[in-house]
Each structure stands twice: as C-alpha cells, then as structure tokens.
C-alpha cells in the first residue's frame, strides 16, 4: 500500500491551497475543483477536513465525476490515464487538477465543461 493512502487529506489540503494562492488562484476555486471531482458539497468537504479523513477514506466516500476520465496528462512523471491502482489514479486526478489551476488554466477547461 502506498504511504499517501493513509495520509490525511487535511494535511495535504493546505499545500494545495498554498500552491493555488501562490499562482494567484483562490481557495474557492480549489474547493470548486475538489467538489467537481468528488461530488462532495461544501459541508461534506469540510467534514472530511475536520475529521482528518485519510485519502483512502476521502475517496471511498466520493462519487467521482463521470468526466474524470477526461483528465489526462503527466503528474510526477506518470500518465494519469495509465495508472492501474484506482485510488492512486483518483489522487493523481486531484493533483493534476490542482496543477492546472495553479498554471492558470480556465475553470471551464479544468472542469472538463
């Protein structure tokens, strides 16, 4: 099992926020892409942060967006569409969306709209 699976989402979330804000994006935009990917509303997202859910628990509770399969590209040298482990793929989908946000990509494109 990968170490990231047992890592709390709440411990990584501030890093996502910092990455987005460093590039002039907002926490609201970050939360919007997380909600789009996971199907969570604001209350469910906050609950996972407050409860210190692990990535495994976080994604076990999520209903992945049907368009998540449209997320392609490379994260950490690996093509996200070629990742075999379903949980690792979901984590990398999120990483890819955060990267796109930080790179200034338009929200409509990030949300595969």
N, C-alpha and C positions, 0 to 999 in steps of 0.2 A: 504494500500500500504506500502511496506517495505521502510524504510528510504534509503537503498542502491540504490533503483531505481532512486532517484533524486540526488544522489551523482555524482559528475563529475568523469568521467573516469580519467581525468588528475590529479585529487587529489589522486587517488589510485595508478596510474602508478608508481610514484617514490617509493612507498612501494614495489611494485612487483620488480622493478629494484634492490632496496636495498637487498631484500630477495635473489634474484638470485646471486647478486655480493658477498654477504656475504658467499655464498657457492661455490664461485669460478666459477660461470657461468657468461655469458656476456649479455649485453643489446641486442646485435644482436640475441642471442639465444632466449631471451624473446620475442623480436619482431617477430621472426620467428614463435613461437608457437601461438602468438596472431593472426598473419596473417593467419596461417593454420586454426585456429578455426573460424575466422570471414570472411575469403575470401577477406579481405582488402589487397590492395597493400601498399607499404611504404607511398605513397602520401596520401591515404585515412586515414591511421593510424595517420599520423602527423596532418592531418586536424582535426580529432576528438580530438586530444590532444590540438591543438591550439584553437579550437572553444569551448573548455570546455564542450563537449557533456556529458550529463548525461548517466548513464549506460543504461537507457531506450532508449535514442536516439542512443547511440552507437550500441546496439544490434538490434534496429529497422532497422538500415542501413546495418547490417551484413547479409551475406549469409552463414549460419552455414555449416561447413564441414559435408558432409554426414556421415563421420566416427565418428562424435562427439558422437553418441550414443554408441560407444565402450568405452567411458570414464566412468569408474566405480570406486567405492570406497567411502571413507568417508571423508567429509570436514565438520569441525565444528560439528562433531558428527552425521551428517546426510548423508545417502547414496545418492550420486548424481543421481543415476538412478531412485530413488524413489521420487524425488522432483516433486510435482504436478504443481507448477507455472512455465510456460515456461521461463519467463525472469529470475527468480531466478535460475532455472536449468542452463541456459546459463552462468550466473555469477559464479555459483559454478563449472561448467565445467572449466572455466578460472582459478579459484582458484586452482582446482585440477591439472591442467597442470603446473601452477607456482610451486605448491608443488613438483610435480615430477621433474621439472627442478632443484629446489633447493636441492632435495635429490640425485641428481647426476645420474638420470636415463638417458639412452642413448636417443638422439634425435629421432632416428628411432622408438623407443618404445613410446616416448611421442606423436609423430605424427601418431601413430597407423598405421605404414607403413608396 
